[in-house]
Amino acid sequence: MRQHVNPLSKNFFEIDPIPPLNQVFENPKLPLHLDIGSASGEFLLELSLQNTHWNYIGIEIREKLVINANLKINSREKKNLYFSFGNANNFFDQSNNKSLINAINSISFNFPDPWFKKKHHKRRVIQPKFINFLSNSMHNGSLIFIKTDVKELFEYMELTILESIKFKKLTNKDFRFNESFNPNKIQTNREKYVIFNHLKIYEGIYIKT
């Protein structure tokens, strides 16, 4: 069951400030991955334990999930994971996040809310304005990963990304996953559910050029 939260509500206009990387991570010089819509954080929790050569930040719009996720990592010896609460669109629209944004190597959107009704499409996390922020903020060679079980949503997200001339699609067969943020292809809870029910997954990888 998907839990919908209206991202356009004024309650989510601001995002929790993310401390400087040297205060969050044991080694702030490691490659940085941003997961947007990190939910309960189980995906990043497992990923950060298995792949300690990367740092991870999860952004989630449901505050209770973020609080619980951060409680889980407080006692961990390895500090390569952090969760933040708020609307991810606003994360890239705040000048005080500039240095952090410059450090991002890749971003993932895993099974975001589809918002099926046309009048609700403006609530989808990937919007032209958001992609414009990413195209102007991310450094060349950085990556966007999208994954969903909703074909119409995938087509919408891919079209929105590729309408920016600064992003080019990569083919999965030519991509070196072992060098990415997820070398072991760890699955989210939603992905496990989709696979178990023999549903199709639509995914794409896009590089900033």
Secondary structure, DSSP 8 states (H G I E B T S, - for coil): ------TTSGGGSS------HHHH-S-TTS-EEEEES-TTSHHHHHHHHH-TTSEEEEEES-HHHHHHHHHHHTT-SS--EEEEES-HHHHTT-GGGHHHHHTEEEEEEES-----SGGGGGGSS--HHHHHHHHHHS-TT-EEEEEES-HHHHHHHHHHHHTSTTEEEE-GGGS-GGGSS-TT----HHHHHHHHTT---EEEEEEE-
